[in-house]
Amino acid sequence: MNVLEERILKDGIVKEGNVLKVDSFLNHQMDIHLFGEMGKEFKSRFADKPINKILTIEASGIGIACIVAQQFDVPVVFAKKSQSINLEGEMYVAEVESFTHKCKNNVIVAQKFLSPEDHVLIIDDFLANGCALQGLIRIVQAAGATVEGIGIAIEKGFQSGGRIIRNLGFQLESLAVIEKMNAQTGEIVFREQ
C-alpha cells in the first residue's frame, strides 16, 4: 500500500533494536484519513470472506480495527491485557509476549463476545515475532470461531512472525512489509508486493 509506505518513509523513525517509531501517525497520534485508506484496502483484500467480527489487542490496534470494522459494518472486540472489575463471566485467556515492551501478558476476551458462529478478521498495527497474533488465534480457536484472515498495517519482514503465521495456513495481508531498517542511516527498505 503505497500511501502507508510513503508515510512511513516521511515520518517513521528507525531506532536501535529493530524498532520503528510511527507514533506521529499510527499508534499514539492517529491519522484518521490514513486509517480510512487502510480500512478500504483491508476491505478489498478480504471482500470474499464472511467476516462478522473484528478482533484486535489493546491498545495500538484498536483505532485501526475500528476503521476496518466500519468498512465491514461489524463490531470490534479487543483483547484486554489486564483483568479489571468490569470483566465478568467466563474468559478466554492466552499468554502473549510483546516485542516492543519486552514482557509477557495474559490477554483476555470475555466468552460472551466470541462464539462458534463468528467469522473473525484479526487486525493489528505491527507484526514482528508473531506472538500476539498466535495468542489471538488461540482465543478465536478456543471459542470455536473461524479466523477468516489477518490484516497487519506494518510487518517486519526480516523477523519470523509473518513466516510463522503464513505457515500455519492463514491469509495474512500486510499493507507495508519492511525488508530491512538501519538505525544509523534511517534507511527503510520495503518488500515488493
RAWO-V358256 format. One record per residue. N is the residue number from 0. RES is the residue in three letters. D_CENTER is the distance of its C-alpha to the mean C-alpha in whole Angstrom. Layout:
((N & RES & D_CENTER) (N & RES & D_CENTER))
//
This chain:
((0 & MET & 16) (1 & ASN & 18) (2 & VAL & 18) (3 & LEU & 15) (4 & GLU & 16) (5 & GLU & 20) (6 & ARG & 18) (7 & ILE & 17) (8 & LEU & 20) (9 & LYS & 22) (10 & ASP & 20) (11 & GLY & 18) (12 & ILE & 20) (13 & VAL & 20) (14 & LYS & 21) (15 & GLU & 22) (16 & GLY & 20) (17 & ASN & 18) (18 & VAL & 16) (19 & LEU & 15) (20 & LYS & 16) (21 & VAL & 14) (22 & ASP & 15) (23 & SER & 18) (24 & PHE & 16) (25 & LEU & 12) (26 & ASN & 11) (27 & HIS & 15) (28 & GLN & 17) (29 & MET & 15) (30 & ASP & 17) (31 & ILE & 17) (32 & HIS & 18) (33 & LEU & 16) (34 & PHE & 13) (35 & GLY & 16) (36 & GLU & 16) (37 & MET & 12) (38 & GLY & 12) (39 & LYS & 16) (40 & GLU & 14) (41 & PHE & 12) (42 & LYS & 15) (43 & SER & 17) (44 & ARG & 15) (45 & PHE & 15) (46 & ALA & 18) (47 & ASP & 20) (48 & LYS & 18) (49 & PRO & 19) (50 & ILE & 16) (51 & ASN & 17) (52 & LYS & 14) (53 & ILE & 10) (54 & LEU & 9) (55 & THR & 6) (56 & ILE & 7) (57 & GLU & 10) (58 & ALA & 10) (59 & SER & 8) (60 & GLY & 6) (61 & ILE & 9) (62 & GLY & 11) (63 & ILE & 8) (64 & ALA & 8) (65 & CYS & 12) (66 & ILE & 13) (67 & VAL & 11) (68 & ALA & 13) (69 & GLN & 16) (70 & GLN & 16) (71 & PHE & 16) (72 & ASP & 18) (73 & VAL & 17) (74 & PRO & 16) (75 & VAL & 13) (76 & VAL & 13) (77 & PHE & 11) (78 & ALA & 12) (79 & LYS & 14) (80 & LYS & 15) (81 & SER & 18) (82 & GLN & 21) (83 & SER & 23) (84 & ILE & 26) (85 & ASN & 24) (86 & LEU & 23) (87 & GLU & 25) (88 & GLY & 26) (89 & GLU & 24) (90 & MET & 21) (91 & TYR & 19) (92 & VAL & 18) (93 & ALA & 16) (94 & GLU & 16) (95 & VAL & 13) (96 & GLU & 14) (97 & SER & 12) (98 & PHE & 13) (99 & THR & 14) (100 & HIS & 16) (101 & LYS & 17) (102 & CYS & 18) (103 & LYS & 17) (104 & ASN & 16) (105 & ASN & 17) (106 & VAL & 14) (107 & ILE & 16) (108 & VAL & 16) (109 & ALA & 19) (110 & GLN & 21) (111 & LYS & 22) (112 & PHE & 19) (113 & LEU & 18) (114 & SER & 21) (115 & PRO & 22) (116 & GLU & 22) (117 & ASP & 18) (118 & HIS & 16) (119 & VAL & 13) (120 & LEU & 10) (121 & ILE & 6) (122 & ILE & 4) (123 & ASP & 1) (124 & ASP & 4) (125 & PHE & 6) (126 & LEU & 7) (127 & ALA & 10) (128 & ASN & 12) (129 & GLY & 10) (130 & CYS & 11) (131 & ALA & 8) (132 & LEU & 7) (133 & GLN & 11) (134 & GLY & 12) (135 & LEU & 10) (136 & ILE & 12) (137 & ARG & 15) (138 & ILE & 15) (139 & VAL & 14) (140 & GLN & 17) (141 & ALA & 19) (142 & ALA & 19) (143 & GLY & 21) (144 & ALA & 18) (145 & THR & 17) (146 & VAL & 13) (147 & GLU & 14) (148 & GLY & 11) (149 & ILE & 7) (150 & GLY & 6) (151 & ILE & 5) (152 & ALA & 7) (153 & ILE & 8) (154 & GLU & 9) (155 & LYS & 12) (156 & GLY & 14) (157 & PHE & 17) (158 & GLN & 15) (159 & SER & 15) (160 & GLY & 12) (161 & GLY & 12) (162 & ARG & 15) (163 & ILE & 15) (164 & ILE & 12) (165 & ARG & 14) (166 & ASN & 17) (167 & LEU & 17) (168 & GLY & 17) (169 & PHE & 14) (170 & GLN & 13) (171 & LEU & 10) (172 & GLU & 10) (173 & SER & 9) (174 & LEU & 11) (175 & ALA & 12) (176 & VAL & 13) (177 & ILE & 15) (178 & GLU & 18) (179 & LYS & 20) (180 & MET & 20) (181 & ASN & 23) (182 & ALA & 24) (183 & GLN & 27) (184 & THR & 27) (185 & GLY & 24) (186 & GLU & 24) (187 & ILE & 20) (188 & VAL & 21) (189 & PHE & 18) (190 & ARG & 18) (191 & GLU & 20) (192 & GLN & 18))
//
